[in-house]
Amino acid sequence: MADSTLRYEILIGGWGNRITALRRSDGNDTNNVSEKFNIDGLLDCNQYRLLWASWEDGTITLGTGGIIGQNVQCSWTDPNSFEVKSAGIYSRNYDGDWKIEIDVADESTGFFSNCNRNDNKASLMNLDVVFTEKVRCIAICAKMTDCVGINYSSQISRCELLSFDPGLVTAIPQSMALGWTYYTKCFRQKEVCIGCFF
């Protein structure tokens, strides 16, 4: 199988919301390896349902609720597993709204990313504004638990320390701003750079 198309798929609520399938696919339907589970009514178009998925050492697991490892609905171990490097979510035949929780329980590593974008600013709550060099600005944010990133202008050495407003974050509004760069705090080494997900 070609590595570029190799993926795991978790099909939730298929076959009339009666079956969930866990499978390995290379994009060719004849090469799919899968396991199907009879789980009736896992989804409800009138109510958000908390679901979680995990993968480790070739075992794919799906559960309900907000705590990973509890309320397991199905689990499958791939006999020819591969390393998962990214994840994606989509609704195939119906409209779907997804709220994604990103677990960043561990400490920030001090790494920040501009997500390969320049000339943009994030519109988040300002914790403070200081005039200093970029390295010092990042160091200040790195030491603050409520600072999630910075807007920085090298032309005027202006540093805006940013935080999320209270409540559920569904977007980080960004706009073009010549000479500015938004840098987001990263967790889990360089794996989870919060601002790059929006």
C-alpha positions as CSV (number, residue, x, y, z in Angstrom):
1,M,0.0,0.0,0.0
2,A,1.2,3.5,-0.8
3,D,2.0,5.4,2.4
4,S,0.6,8.7,1.0
5,T,-3.0,7.3,0.9
6,L,-2.8,4.9,3.8
7,R,-5.2,5.9,6.6
8,Y,-7.5,4.8,9.4
9,E,-11.2,5.6,9.1
10,I,-13.7,5.6,11.9
11,L,-17.2,5.5,10.4
12,I,-19.7,6.5,13.1
13,G,-23.4,5.9,12.7
14,G,-23.4,4.3,9.3
15,W,-26.0,2.1,7.8
16,G,-28.9,4.2,9.2
17,N,-27.1,5.0,12.5
18,R,-26.9,1.3,13.4
19,I,-23.3,0.4,12.7
20,T,-19.8,1.8,13.4
21,A,-16.8,0.6,11.4
22,L,-13.1,0.9,12.2
23,R,-10.9,0.3,9.1
24,R,-7.6,0.7,7.4
25,S,-7.8,2.0,3.9
26,D,-5.4,2.9,1.1
27,G,-8.1,4.7,-0.9
28,N,-9.0,1.6,-2.9
29,D,-12.2,0.0,-1.6
30,T,-11.0,-3.5,-2.5
31,N,-8.0,-3.2,-0.1
32,N,-9.9,-2.1,3.0
33,V,-9.4,-4.1,6.2
34,S,-12.1,-3.4,8.7
35,E,-14.3,-4.5,11.6
36,K,-17.9,-3.5,12.0
37,F,-19.8,-3.1,15.3
38,N,-23.6,-3.1,15.9
39,I,-24.0,0.2,17.9
40,D,-27.5,1.5,17.4
41,G,-28.2,5.3,17.8
42,L,-24.7,6.5,18.5
43,L,-25.5,9.8,16.8
44,D,-28.5,12.2,17.1
45,C,-29.0,15.1,14.7
46,N,-30.9,17.0,17.5
47,Q,-28.3,16.7,20.2
48,Y,-24.5,17.0,20.5
49,R,-22.9,13.7,21.5
50,L,-19.5,13.6,23.2
51,L,-17.2,11.0,21.5
52,W,-13.6,10.3,21.7
53,A,-11.2,8.3,19.6
54,S,-7.7,7.0,20.4
55,W,-5.0,5.1,18.6
56,E,-1.9,3.5,20.0
57,D,0.2,0.6,18.8
58,G,-2.2,-0.3,16.1
59,T,-5.3,-0.3,18.3
60,I,-8.1,2.0,17.3
61,T,-10.7,2.7,20.0
62,L,-13.9,4.8,20.0
63,G,-15.9,5.7,23.0
64,T,-18.6,8.1,24.4
65,G,-18.4,10.8,27.0
66,G,-15.6,13.2,27.8
67,I,-13.0,10.9,29.3
68,I,-10.7,9.0,27.0
69,G,-10.7,5.3,28.0
70,Q,-14.1,5.2,29.6
71,N,-17.4,4.1,27.9
72,V,-15.6,2.2,25.1
73,Q,-18.0,1.4,22.3
74,C,-15.7,-0.5,20.0
75,S,-12.0,-1.3,19.6
76,W,-10.0,-3.0,16.8
77,T,-6.3,-3.9,16.5
78,D,-4.8,-3.6,13.0
79,P,-2.6,-6.7,12.4
80,N,-0.4,-4.5,10.0
81,S,-0.5,-1.2,11.8
82,F,1.3,2.0,10.8
83,E,2.1,5.3,12.5
84,V,-0.7,7.9,12.6
85,K,0.7,11.4,11.7
86,S,-2.4,13.5,11.3
87,A,-6.2,13.4,11.8
88,G,-9.1,14.7,9.8
89,I,-12.9,14.8,10.3
90,Y,-15.7,15.0,7.8
91,S,-19.4,14.3,7.3
92,R,-19.9,12.3,4.2
93,N,-23.6,12.2,3.2
94,Y,-25.1,14.6,5.7
95,D,-24.3,18.0,7.2
96,G,-22.5,17.7,10.5
97,D,-21.2,20.1,13.1
98,W,-18.1,19.0,15.0
99,K,-16.5,20.5,18.1
100,I,-13.0,19.3,18.6
101,E,-11.3,19.3,22.0
102,I,-7.5,19.5,21.8
103,D,-5.8,18.0,24.8
104,V,-2.9,20.2,25.9
105,A,-2.7,19.1,29.5
106,D,1.1,19.0,29.5
107,E,3.4,22.0,29.8
108,S,4.1,24.2,26.9
109,T,7.6,23.4,25.4
110,G,8.4,27.1,24.8
111,F,8.1,26.5,21.0
112,F,5.9,29.0,19.1
113,S,4.8,28.8,15.5
114,N,3.5,31.3,13.0
115,C,1.8,28.4,11.1
116,N,3.7,29.5,8.0
117,R,1.7,32.8,7.7
118,N,3.0,36.3,7.8
119,D,1.3,39.7,7.7
120,N,-1.6,38.6,9.9
121,K,-3.0,39.3,13.4
122,A,-5.2,37.3,15.7
123,S,-8.2,38.9,17.3
124,L,-8.1,37.5,20.8
125,M,-8.3,39.1,24.3
126,N,-5.2,41.2,25.0
127,L,-3.6,40.4,28.3
128,D,-1.0,43.1,28.0
129,V,0.9,45.2,25.4
130,V,4.7,45.7,25.8
131,F,7.3,47.2,23.5
132,T,10.2,44.9,23.3
133,E,12.1,42.5,21.0
134,K,10.3,39.4,19.7
135,V,12.4,36.9,21.7
136,R,11.6,38.6,25.0
137,C,7.9,38.9,24.0
138,I,7.8,35.1,23.4
139,A,9.6,34.5,26.6
140,I,7.0,36.5,28.6
141,C,4.1,34.6,27.0
142,A,5.8,31.2,27.5
143,K,5.9,31.9,31.3
144,M,2.2,32.8,31.5
145,T,-0.3,29.9,31.7
146,D,-3.1,32.0,30.3
147,C,-1.1,33.4,27.3
148,V,-1.8,31.4,24.2
149,G,0.1,33.4,21.7
150,I,1.3,36.8,20.6
151,N,0.8,39.4,17.9
152,Y,4.2,41.0,17.1
153,S,5.2,43.9,14.9
154,S,8.9,44.0,14.2
155,Q,8.6,47.5,12.7
156,I,7.5,49.1,16.0
157,S,8.6,46.3,18.4
158,R,5.0,46.0,19.7
159,C,4.1,42.8,21.5
160,E,0.5,41.9,22.2
161,L,0.1,39.0,24.7
162,L,-3.0,37.1,23.8
163,S,-5.5,34.9,25.7
164,F,-8.8,33.2,24.9
165,D,-12.1,34.7,26.1
166,P,-13.9,32.5,28.6
167,G,-16.0,29.7,27.1
168,L,-15.7,27.3,24.2
169,V,-13.2,28.4,21.5
170,T,-14.4,27.6,18.0
171,A,-12.2,29.9,16.1
172,I,-9.2,32.2,16.3
173,P,-10.2,35.2,14.1
174,Q,-7.3,36.4,12.0
175,S,-7.0,39.3,9.6
176,M,-4.4,40.7,7.2
177,A,-2.1,43.2,8.9
178,L,1.0,44.3,7.1
179,G,4.1,44.0,9.2
180,W,2.4,41.9,11.9
181,T,2.8,38.2,12.7
182,Y,0.7,36.0,15.0
183,Y,2.7,33.4,16.8
184,T,0.8,30.6,18.7
185,K,2.0,28.6,21.7
186,C,2.8,24.9,21.0
187,F,2.4,21.9,23.3
188,R,3.5,18.2,23.2
189,Q,6.8,19.2,21.7
190,K,5.8,20.8,18.4
191,E,2.8,18.5,17.7
192,V,-0.1,20.8,19.0
193,C,0.3,24.4,17.9
194,I,-3.2,25.7,18.9
195,G,-3.5,28.6,16.4
196,C,-2.6,26.4,13.5
197,F,-5.8,24.3,13.9
198,F,-8.2,27.2,13.1
